[in-house]
């Protein structure tokens, strides 16, 4: 096999097999709630609020690939900024882990927590990510909590 064939094989393998998704039906976060520790503002015409290092970021390009980051995701855009008020609760319904390969040597590990809120039915998930080599793993609950500290706090059931 030549180097082009090897690269093509590895790329196809990555797309088909490394893009794995595992669902944690008994994950300890299920049933817990994320409680807003401050007002969380989605920018106008945005579906995502970005958080890294315990602070809200105004834009996605402010994220560092060298540290975990999280997103609060909405299912639609708004003409005006959306504010999730301090003290609001987002109940965790499901936790999924997925991995996507990038350039065959780096991977993006995602932990996606599907959430619900009576006050904010348009908010659908809190997802946390990190870039890593293929030897790393998904973020622990402790790392996720530290990444969100000051913005969201996990309150067990």
VOLO-511185 format. One line per field, with one value per residue: residue in three letters; residue number from 0; z, x, y of N, C-alpha, C, O in turn. Coordinates in nm, 4 decimals, decimal comma. Example, Ala and Ser with C-alpha at 12.3 -4.5 7.8 and 13.67 -1.06 7.14 Angstrom:
residuo	ALA:SER
num	0:1
n_z	0,7800:0,7080
n_x	1,3190:1,2850
n_y	-0,5690:-0,2250
ca_z	0,7800:0,7140
ca_x	1,2300:1,3670
ca_y	-0,4500:-0,1060
c_z	0,7800:0,7870
c_x	1,3200:1,2900
c_y	-0,3300:0,0030
o_z	0,8465:0,8039
o_x	1,4236:1,3409
o_y	-0,3319:0,1138
END
This chain:
residuo	UNK:UNK:UNK:UNK:UNK:UNK:UNK:UNK:UNK:UNK:UNK:UNK:UNK:UNK:UNK:UNK:UNK:UNK:UNK:UNK:UNK:UNK:UNK:UNK:UNK:UNK:UNK:UNK:UNK:UNK:UNK:UNK:UNK:UNK:UNK:UNK:UNK:UNK:UNK:UNK:UNK:UNK:UNK:UNK:UNK:UNK:UNK:UNK:UNK:UNK:UNK:UNK:UNK:UNK:UNK:UNK:UNK:UNK:UNK:UNK:UNK:UNK:UNK:UNK:UNK:UNK:UNK:UNK:UNK:UNK:UNK:UNK:UNK:UNK:UNK:UNK:UNK:UNK:UNK:UNK:UNK:UNK:UNK:UNK:UNK:UNK:UNK:UNK:UNK:UNK:UNK:UNK:UNK:UNK:UNK:UNK:UNK:UNK:UNK:UNK:UNK:UNK:UNK:UNK:UNK:UNK:UNK:UNK:UNK:UNK:UNK:UNK:UNK:UNK:UNK:UNK:UNK:UNK:UNK:UNK:UNK:UNK:UNK:UNK:UNK:UNK:UNK:UNK:UNK:UNK:UNK:UNK:UNK:UNK:UNK:UNK:UNK:UNK:UNK:UNK:UNK:UNK:UNK:UNK:UNK:UNK:UNK:UNK:UNK:UNK:UNK:UNK:UNK:UNK:UNK:UNK:UNK
num	0:1:2:3:4:5:6:7:8:9:10:11:12:13:14:15:16:17:18:19:20:21:22:23:24:25:26:27:28:29:30:31:32:33:34:35:36:37:38:39:40:41:42:43:44:45:46:47:48:49:50:51:52:53:54:55:56:57:58:59:60:61:62:63:64:65:66:67:68:69:70:71:72:73:74:75:76:77:78:79:80:81:82:83:84:85:86:87:88:89:90:91:92:93:94:95:96:97:98:99:100:101:102:103:104:105:106:107:108:109:110:111:112:113:114:115:116:117:118:119:120:121:122:123:124:125:126:127:128:129:130:131:132:133:134:135:136:137:138:139:140:141:142:143:144:145:146:147:148:149:150:151:152:153:154:155:156
n_z	0,0000:-0,0842:0,0413:0,0058:-0,0114:0,2437:0,4025:0,3143:0,3974:0,6773:0,7255:0,6454:0,8275:1,0636:1,0292:1,0183:1,2429:1,4682:1,5271:1,7569:1,9696:2,2929:2,5267:2,8450:3,0422:3,3111:3,4163:3,6623:3,6536:3,5500:3,6154:3,7928:3,8342:3,6504:3,7827:3,7274:3,8035:3,7545:3,5425:3,2204:2,9030:2,5754:2,2739:2,0372:1,7652:1,8034:1,8813:2,0798:2,3956:2,5097:2,7294:2,9190:3,1394:3,3629:3,2895:3,0947:2,7432:2,4821:2,2116:1,9863:1,8883:2,0957:2,2455:2,3765:2,2389:2,4083:2,6500:2,8297:2,7186:2,7311:2,6058:2,6130:2,4645:2,2415:2,0734:1,8741:1,7037:1,8220:1,7828:1,9624:2,2319:2,4373:2,7738:3,0325:3,3460:3,6576:3,8965:3,7621:3,6540:3,4896:3,4076:3,3910:3,1514:2,9902:2,9126:2,6802:2,5207:2,2798:2,0164:1,7886:1,5201:1,4176:1,1681:1,1961:1,4148:1,6264:1,8478:1,9133:2,2066:2,3283:2,5736:2,6040:2,7527:2,7613:2,8340:3,0229:3,0808:3,2371:3,2341:3,0270:2,7611:2,5129:2,5463:2,4969:2,5475:2,7379:2,6495:2,6665:2,5752:2,4654:2,3089:2,2129:2,2158:2,0708:2,2858:2,5076:2,7154:2,7679:2,9301:3,2840:3,5355:3,7343:3,6038:3,4158:3,5874:3,7017:3,4747:3,4248:3,6581:3,8515:3,6523:3,5934:3,8306:3,9469:4,0854:4,2732:4,2580
n_x	0,0842:0,0560:0,1571:-0,0531:-0,2761:-0,2635:-0,3129:-0,5714:-0,7087:-0,6731:-0,8092:-1,0718:-1,1176:-1,1120:-1,3361:-1,5432:-1,5155:-1,3901:-1,5459:-1,7226:-2,0049:-2,1223:-2,3698:-2,4568:-2,6648:-2,6866:-2,5457:-2,3937:-2,4703:-2,7244:-3,0477:-2,9604:-2,9198:-2,8101:-2,7344:-2,7759:-2,5238:-2,4935:-2,6307:-2,6776:-2,5919:-2,6984:-2,5710:-2,7177:-2,8836:-2,7540:-2,7000:-2,5619:-2,4009:-2,0833:-1,8418:-1,5507:-1,2928:-1,4397:-1,5682:-1,7911:-1,7749:-1,7637:-1,7506:-1,6987:-1,4388:-1,2789:-1,2182:-0,9791:-0,7825:-0,6340:-0,7470:-1,0265:-1,3618:-1,7017:-2,0388:-2,3548:-2,6429:-2,8930:-3,2059:-3,2756:-3,2296:-3,2367:-3,3890:-3,3295:-3,0903:-3,0745:-3,1377:-3,0497:-3,1605:-2,9923:-2,9869:-3,1614:-3,2619:-3,1318:-3,2227:-3,0608:-3,1144:-3,0106:-2,6925:-2,4368:-2,1455:-1,9072:-1,6657:-1,4558:-1,2344:-0,9595:-0,7518:-0,6164:-0,4414:-0,5245:-0,8009:-1,1422:-1,3069:-1,6283:-1,8701:-2,2014:-2,4778:-2,8081:-3,0591:-3,3386:-3,5732:-3,8337:-3,8650:-3,6978:-3,7494:-3,6297:-3,3611:-3,1418:-2,9141:-2,6104:-2,2904:-1,9625:-1,6197:-1,2952:-0,9765:-0,7519:-0,4811:-0,4944:-0,4698:-0,5943:-0,8902:-1,2503:-1,3810:-1,3768:-1,6372:-1,5623:-1,3763:-1,5456:-1,7230:-1,5405:-1,4714:-1,7084:-1,7516:-1,8615:-2,0251:-2,2170:-2,3484:-2,3381:-2,6028:-2,6860:-2,9494
n_y	-0,1173:0,2208:0,5492:0,7312:0,5608:0,4493:0,6789:0,7402:0,5096:0,5265:0,7679:0,7004:0,4935:0,6428:0,8083:0,6174:0,4452:0,5653:0,7793:0,7550:0,6964:0,7027:0,6282:0,7305:0,5895:0,5559:0,7591:0,9687:1,2376:1,2508:1,3564:1,5454:1,9050:2,1876:2,4956:2,8332:3,0617:3,3209:3,5794:3,4527:3,5259:3,4959:3,5974:3,8257:3,6734:3,4299:3,0849:2,9719:2,9902:3,0522:2,9071:2,9146:2,8287:2,9107:3,1463:3,3495:3,3733:3,6113:3,5502:3,2732:3,2567:3,3313:3,1168:2,8871:2,6300:2,4862:2,4306:2,2895:2,3594:2,4806:2,4753:2,6298:2,5352:2,6436:2,5792:2,7521:3,0716:3,4136:3,7341:3,9294:3,9556:3,6630:3,5982:3,3899:3,3758:3,4400:3,1817:3,0188:2,6896:2,4028:2,0974:1,7852:1,5438:1,3417:1,1967:1,2032:1,0767:1,1597:1,1194:1,2760:1,2569:1,4597:1,5536:1,3131:1,2911:1,4387:1,4685:1,5490:1,5491:1,5101:1,5799:1,5635:1,7004:1,6565:1,8833:2,0195:2,2816:2,4457:2,7217:2,7978:2,6639:2,6497:2,5997:2,3401:2,1824:2,1285:2,1257:1,9955:2,0220:1,9039:1,9281:1,6773:1,4351:1,1054:0,9387:1,0392:1,0920:1,1286:1,4239:1,4422:1,4465:1,6229:1,7945:1,9106:2,0466:2,2288:2,3789:2,5094:2,6454:2,9188:3,0108:2,8112:2,5811:2,2518:2,0799:1,8152:1,5649
ca_z	0,0000:-0,0853:0,1501:-0,0191:0,0272:0,3906:0,4562:0,2848:0,4860:0,8136:0,7296:0,6436:0,9562:1,1623:1,0087:1,0433:1,3692:1,5817:1,5563:1,8409:2,0608:2,4030:2,6089:2,9849:3,0977:3,4564:3,4469:3,7889:3,6326:3,5097:3,7246:3,8604:3,7639:3,6426:3,8341:3,6800:3,9111:3,7073:3,4190:3,1058:2,7877:2,4385:2,1864:1,9339:1,6521:1,8381:1,9434:2,1746:2,4915:2,5279:2,8638:2,9368:3,2573:3,4576:3,2471:2,9669:2,6333:2,3911:2,0782:1,9819:1,8598:2,2202:2,3093:2,3582:2,2152:2,5096:2,7743:2,8051:2,7099:2,7277:2,5352:2,6423:2,3287:2,2212:1,9488:1,7736:1,7190:1,8681:1,7311:2,0763:2,3173:2,5318:2,9042:3,1311:3,4714:3,7716:3,9761:3,6756:3,6611:3,3686:3,4551:3,3009:3,1164:2,9250:2,8922:2,5692:2,4936:2,1417:1,9819:1,6464:1,4897:1,3369:1,1143:1,2335:1,5348:1,7349:1,8585:1,9941:2,2967:2,3680:2,6667:2,5769:2,8506:2,7177:2,9503:3,0066:3,1756:3,2109:3,2065:2,9035:2,6831:2,3926:2,5803:2,4763:2,5913:2,7847:2,5934:2,7019:2,4764:2,4718:2,2029:2,2764:2,1344:2,0754:2,4111:2,6137:2,7339:2,7897:3,0520:3,4048:3,5916:3,8098:3,5083:3,3613:3,6914:3,7129:3,3548:3,4343:3,7897:3,8458:3,5556:3,6285:3,9418:3,9436:4,2092:4,2633:4,2860
ca_x	0,0000:0,1353:0,1232:-0,1866:-0,3722:-0,2596:-0,3808:-0,7137:-0,7589:-0,6795:-0,9165:-1,1994:-1,1298:-1,1457:-1,4750:-1,6387:-1,5046:-1,3492:-1,6565:-1,8052:-2,0953:-2,1649:-2,4718:-2,4519:-2,7996:-2,6748:-2,4455:-2,4299:-2,5279:-2,8647:-3,1379:-2,9054:-2,9505:-2,7140:-2,7973:-2,7038:-2,4629:-2,4975:-2,7083:-2,6052:-2,6472:-2,6724:-2,5658:-2,8210:-2,8698:-2,6648:-2,7642:-2,4664:-2,3264:-1,9539:-1,7848:-1,4195:-1,2224:-1,5312:-1,6221:-1,8619:-1,7001:-1,8543:-1,7445:-1,6337:-1,2951:-1,2076:-1,1852:-0,8450:-0,7833:-0,5481:-0,8206:-1,1653:-1,4624:-1,8388:-2,1378:-2,4967:-2,6966:-3,0348:-3,2519:-3,3070:-3,1709:-3,3301:-3,3598:-3,2735:-3,0121:-3,1481:-3,0723:-3,0910:-3,1449:-2,9228:-3,0748:-3,2381:-3,2172:-3,1350:-3,2179:-2,9917:-3,1977:-2,9309:-2,5523:-2,3742:-2,0046:-1,8686:-1,5276:-1,4346:-1,0924:-0,9211:-0,6158:-0,5637:-0,3575:-0,5953:-0,9411:-1,2287:-1,3903:-1,7458:-1,9703:-2,3233:-2,5830:-2,9379:-3,1207:-3,4715:-3,6072:-3,9663:-3,8501:-3,6203:-3,7668:-3,5458:-3,2267:-3,1491:-2,7982:-2,4838:-2,1881:-1,8255:-1,5267:-1,1524:-0,8913:-0,6502:-0,4251:-0,5807:-0,4530:-0,6722:-1,0281:-1,3524:-1,3665:-1,4418:-1,7386:-1,4902:-1,3216:-1,6607:-1,7684:-1,4407:-1,4807:-1,8317:-1,7566:-1,8859:-2,1326:-2,3154:-2,3093:-2,4140:-2,6719:-2,7355:-3,0915
ca_y	0,0000:0,3436:0,6418:0,7877:0,4575:0,4423:0,7973:0,7253:0,4056:0,5807:0,8670:0,6293:0,4262:0,7456:0,8505:0,5112:0,3758:0,6474:0,8695:0,6692:0,7655:0,6172:0,6918:0,6912:0,5888:0,5607:0,8611:1,0362:1,3713:1,2412:1,3942:1,6642:2,0297:2,2975:2,6168:2,9520:3,1397:3,4592:3,5875:3,3968:3,5973:3,4516:3,7149:3,8362:3,5815:3,3195:2,9686:2,9148:3,0712:2,9844:2,9184:2,8517:2,8772:2,9731:3,2765:3,3564:3,4339:3,6800:3,4902:3,1422:3,2683:3,3602:2,9891:2,8323:2,4863:2,4254:2,4098:2,2494:2,4661:2,4316:2,5551:2,6123:2,5375:2,6689:2,5195:2,8543:3,2052:3,5151:3,8676:4,0029:3,8651:3,5805:3,5924:3,2905:3,4497:3,3796:3,0965:2,9282:2,5507:2,3213:1,9592:1,6930:1,4295:1,2374:1,2306:1,1302:1,1029:1,1312:1,1503:1,3009:1,2738:1,5750:1,5414:1,1818:1,2896:1,5057:1,4312:1,6345:1,4702:1,5876:1,5293:1,6414:1,6776:1,7077:1,9462:2,0787:2,3872:2,5019:2,8654:2,8168:2,5400:2,6522:2,5524:2,1960:2,1037:2,1824:2,0370:2,0320:1,9686:1,9324:1,8745:1,5937:1,3273:0,9882:0,8646:1,1019:1,0448:1,2314:1,5038:1,3906:1,5368:1,7266:1,8921:1,9839:2,1404:2,3359:2,4625:2,5887:2,7113:3,0631:3,0350:2,7087:2,4928:2,1272:2,0467:1,6774:1,5459
c_z	0,0000:0,0236:0,1303:0,0241:0,1782:0,4525:0,4336:0,3762:0,6286:0,8259:0,7308:0,7742:1,0637:1,1504:1,0505:1,1848:1,4885:1,6199:1,6376:1,9323:2,1676:2,4886:2,7504:3,0475:3,2509:3,5000:3,5725:3,7705:3,5952:3,6311:3,8043:3,7792:3,7640:3,6856:3,7917:3,7996:3,8768:3,5877:3,3047:2,9805:2,6574:2,3525:2,0855:1,8152:1,6773:1,8990:2,0530:2,2667:2,5244:2,6668:2,8645:3,0596:3,3556:3,4177:3,1119:2,8641:2,5373:2,2549:2,0833:1,9582:1,9827:2,2937:2,2799:2,3349:2,3215:2,6414:2,7406:2,7954:2,6995:2,6497:2,5948:2,5086:2,3282:2,0880:1,8439:1,8052:1,7622:1,8123:1,8376:2,1571:2,4144:2,6619:2,9873:3,2667:3,5771:3,8550:3,8934:3,6762:3,5254:3,4125:3,3488:3,2796:3,0653:2,9092:2,7813:2,5585:2,3476:2,1192:1,8316:1,6218:1,3985:1,2953:1,1630:1,3596:1,6529:1,7326:1,9406:2,0749:2,3425:2,4699:2,6503:2,6772:2,7977:2,8422:2,9173:3,1152:3,1392:3,1717:3,0728:2,8168:2,5561:2,4198:2,5790:2,5326:2,6528:2,7367:2,6302:2,6140:2,5226:2,3557:2,2705:2,1757:2,1516:2,2048:2,5255:2,6163:2,7495:2,9212:3,1686:3,4506:3,6655:3,7164:3,4472:3,4626:3,7079:3,5936:3,3644:3,5639:3,7760:3,7482:3,5828:3,7421:3,9353:4,0818:4,1923:4,3051:4,4327
c_x	0,0888:0,0861:-0,0137:-0,2939:-0,3788:-0,3364:-0,5309:-0,7768:-0,7752:-0,7926:-1,0528:-1,2235:-1,1738:-1,2908:-1,5733:-1,6355:-1,4676:-1,4585:-1,7605:-1,8936:-2,1400:-2,2634:-2,4625:-2,5891:-2,7970:-2,5716:-2,4872:-2,4893:-2,6762:-2,9536:-3,0891:-2,9447:-2,8302:-2,7888:-2,7124:-2,6550:-2,4562:-2,5923:-2,6207:-2,6699:-2,6008:-2,6734:-2,6808:-2,7857:-2,7715:-2,7464:-2,6770:-2,4099:-2,1997:-1,8983:-1,6497:-1,3540:-1,3122:-1,5815:-1,6904:-1,7735:-1,8000:-1,8608:-1,6696:-1,4836:-1,2139:-1,1681:-1,0405:-0,8584:-0,7018:-0,6183:-0,9633:-1,2557:-1,5999:-1,9264:-2,2746:-2,5651:-2,8478:-3,0775:-3,2936:-3,2362:-3,2801:-3,2897:-3,2974:-3,1876:-3,1037:-3,0696:-3,1337:-3,0587:-3,0704:-3,0240:-3,1591:-3,1755:-3,2333:-3,1162:-3,1556:-3,0787:-3,1162:-2,7882:-2,4968:-2,2286:-1,9791:-1,7258:-1,5190:-1,2863:-1,0719:-0,7761:-0,5424:-0,4779:-0,4234:-0,7407:-1,0139:-1,3180:-1,5052:-1,8274:-2,0907:-2,4303:-2,7116:-3,0083:-3,2622:-3,4921:-3,7446:-3,9559:-3,7809:-3,6304:-3,6810:-3,4022:-3,2299:-3,0316:-2,6903:-2,3802:-2,0501:-1,7286:-1,3830:-1,0833:-0,7834:-0,5913:-0,5146:-0,5680:-0,5355:-0,8157:-1,1229:-1,3275:-1,4381:-1,5470:-1,6724:-1,4343:-1,4343:-1,7089:-1,6702:-1,4463:-1,6000:-1,8422:-1,7701:-1,9962:-2,2481:-2,2594:-2,3984:-2,4719:-2,7324:-2,8813:-3,1193
c_y	0,1238:0,4391:0,7057:0,6883:0,4426:0,5581:0,7867:0,6222:0,4581:0,6825:0,8001:0,5557:0,5253:0,7859:0,7429:0,4560:0,4622:0,7458:0,7924:0,7525:0,6667:0,6934:0,6400:0,6991:0,5977:0,6635:0,9374:1,1754:1,3667:1,2655:1,5131:1,7882:2,1221:2,4231:2,7360:3,0334:3,2881:3,4613:3,5371:3,4539:3,5332:3,5774:3,7101:3,7468:3,4656:3,2063:2,9080:3,0228:2,9913:3,0123:2,8474:2,9130:2,9502:3,1107:3,2651:3,4245:3,4983:3,6128:3,3575:3,1533:3,3098:3,2310:2,9514:2,6820:2,4136:2,3980:2,3669:2,3729:2,4023:2,5282:2,5257:2,6345:2,5544:2,6080:2,6230:2,9852:3,3026:3,6503:3,9576:3,9055:3,7892:3,5774:3,4811:3,3528:3,3683:3,3019:3,0004:2,7897:2,4832:2,1769:1,8691:1,5685:1,3109:1,2887:1,1415:1,1715:1,0720:1,1773:1,1684:1,3236:1,3938:1,5542:1,4165:1,1779:1,3596:1,4642:1,5362:1,5407:1,5588:1,5104:1,6204:1,6011:1,7405:1,7599:1,9926:2,1827:2,4400:2,6484:2,8920:2,6911:2,5347:2,6072:2,4004:2,1175:2,1913:2,0815:2,0884:1,9545:1,9867:1,8639:1,7927:1,4965:1,2051:0,9084:0,9230:1,0494:1,1635:1,3043:1,4368:1,4919:1,6526:1,8347:1,9747:2,0878:2,2563:2,4308:2,5571:2,6698:2,8630:3,1007:2,9395:2,6238:2,3686:2,0996:1,9078:1,6704:1,5339
o_z	0,0755:0,0897:0,2280:0,0888:0,2346:0,5444:0,5223:0,4275:0,6923:0,9261:0,8086:0,8262:1,1446:1,2509:1,1114:1,2412:1,6002:1,7342:1,5915:1,9673:2,1357:2,5194:2,7730:3,1005:3,3126:3,6098:3,5882:3,8624:3,6071:3,7359:3,8760:3,6683:3,8632:3,6312:3,8167:3,8868:3,9599:3,5369:3,2937:2,9553:2,6324:2,3587:2,0537:1,7702:1,5835:1,9610:2,1122:2,2222:2,5630:2,7166:2,8167:3,0806:3,4245:3,5020:3,0273:2,8948:2,5147:2,1889:2,1726:2,0037:1,9739:2,3918:2,1726:2,4026:2,3242:2,7350:2,6353:2,8562:2,6636:2,6305:2,6238:2,4461:2,4035:1,9996:1,7366:1,9168:1,7422:1,7962:1,8064:2,1511:2,4671:2,6608:3,0097:3,2976:3,5851:3,8811:3,9486:3,6958:3,4556:3,4506:3,2316:3,3743:3,0930:2,8943:2,7876:2,5839:2,2968:2,1916:1,7556:1,6933:1,3139:1,3801:1,1701:1,4067:1,7672:1,6282:2,0257:2,0186:2,3903:2,4545:2,6790:2,6862:2,7901:2,9435:2,8008:3,2249:3,0239:3,0851:3,0117:2,8004:2,4984:2,3254:2,6498:2,5627:2,6242:2,7780:2,6259:2,5821:2,6063:2,3101:2,3733:2,0659:2,2389:2,2299:2,6311:2,5297:2,7451:3,0113:3,1526:3,4094:3,6603:3,7470:3,4289:3,4272:3,7262:3,6102:3,3178:3,5777:3,6984:3,7585:3,5938:3,7490:3,9200:4,1816:4,1076:4,3772:4,4725
o_x	0,1858:-0,0143:-0,0838:-0,3915:-0,4869:-0,4159:-0,6096:-0,8865:-0,8783:-0,8641:-1,1401:-1,3351:-1,2616:-1,3611:-1,6759:-1,7399:-1,5109:-1,4631:-1,8720:-1,8599:-2,1901:-2,2421:-2,4605:-2,6271:-2,8940:-2,5166:-2,6053:-2,5529:-2,7461:-2,9365:-3,1671:-2,9968:-2,7582:-2,8948:-2,5919:-2,7339:-2,4180:-2,6300:-2,5039:-2,7885:-2,4812:-2,7682:-2,7334:-2,6711:-2,7135:-2,8501:-2,7124:-2,3756:-2,2088:-1,9058:-1,6368:-1,3595:-1,2671:-1,6322:-1,6535:-1,7053:-1,9085:-1,9646:-1,5883:-1,4081:-1,0917:-1,0939:-0,9873:-0,9362:-0,7009:-0,5565:-1,0157:-1,2287:-1,6131:-1,8931:-2,3068:-2,5483:-2,9202:-2,9944:-3,3416:-3,1893:-3,3991:-3,1710:-3,2223:-3,2101:-3,1993:-2,9483:-3,2547:-2,9425:-3,0833:-3,1340:-3,2217:-3,0550:-3,3329:-3,0059:-3,1925:-3,1123:-3,1481:-2,7656:-2,5085:-2,1931:-2,0244:-1,6726:-1,5693:-1,2210:-1,1556:-0,6883:-0,4195:-0,4449:-0,3818:-0,7957:-0,9552:-1,3950:-1,4827:-1,8509:-2,0836:-2,4686:-2,7230:-3,0166:-3,3005:-3,4371:-3,7696:-4,0302:-3,8024:-3,5317:-3,6620:-3,3283:-3,3092:-3,0457:-2,6799:-2,3819:-2,0237:-1,7510:-1,3525:-1,1245:-0,7292:-0,6438:-0,6014:-0,6487:-0,5453:-0,8563:-1,0829:-1,2616:-1,5469:-1,5454:-1,7199:-1,4441:-1,4197:-1,7327:-1,7124:-1,4278:-1,5939:-1,9316:-1,6986:-2,0546:-2,3632:-2,1392:-2,5200:-2,4000:-2,8191:-2,9312:-3,2346
o_y	0,1310:0,4126:0,7319:0,7264:0,4253:0,5382:0,8198:0,6439:0,4365:0,6835:0,8386:0,5548:0,4956:0,7964:0,7730:0,4234:0,4338:0,7913:0,7685:0,8655:0,5588:0,8106:0,5190:0,8035:0,6418:0,6542:0,9682:1,2270:1,4673:1,2032:1,5758:1,7763:2,1337:2,4538:2,7395:3,0700:3,3704:3,3556:3,5744:3,4325:3,5182:3,6556:3,6034:3,7451:3,4109:3,2299:2,8060:3,1323:2,8748:3,1246:2,7348:3,0341:3,0417:3,1847:3,1837:3,5223:3,4447:3,6171:3,3332:3,0673:3,3221:3,2352:2,9801:2,6147:2,2905:2,3474:2,4032:2,4765:2,2853:2,6452:2,4105:2,7393:2,4893:2,5874:2,5863:3,0074:3,2782:3,6787:4,0500:3,7847:3,8461:3,5562:3,4783:3,3792:3,2461:3,3506:2,9099:2,7733:2,5025:2,1376:1,8753:1,4974:1,1953:1,4088:1,0191:1,2866:0,9694:1,2615:1,0855:1,3995:1,4250:1,5389:1,4153:1,0690:1,3410:1,4292:1,6031:1,4628:1,6700:1,3906:1,7399:1,4845:1,8629:1,6905:2,0035:2,1737:2,4752:2,6947:2,9967:2,6193:2,4276:2,5792:2,3385:1,9989:2,3106:1,9656:2,2086:1,8378:2,0716:1,7572:1,8332:1,4781:1,2034:0,8190:0,8606:0,9720:1,2799:1,2525:1,3815:1,6079:1,7661:1,9535:2,0955:2,2033:2,3704:2,5513:2,6709:2,7533:2,9264:3,2085:2,9817:2,5981:2,3798:2,0963:1,8862:1,7567:1,5175
END
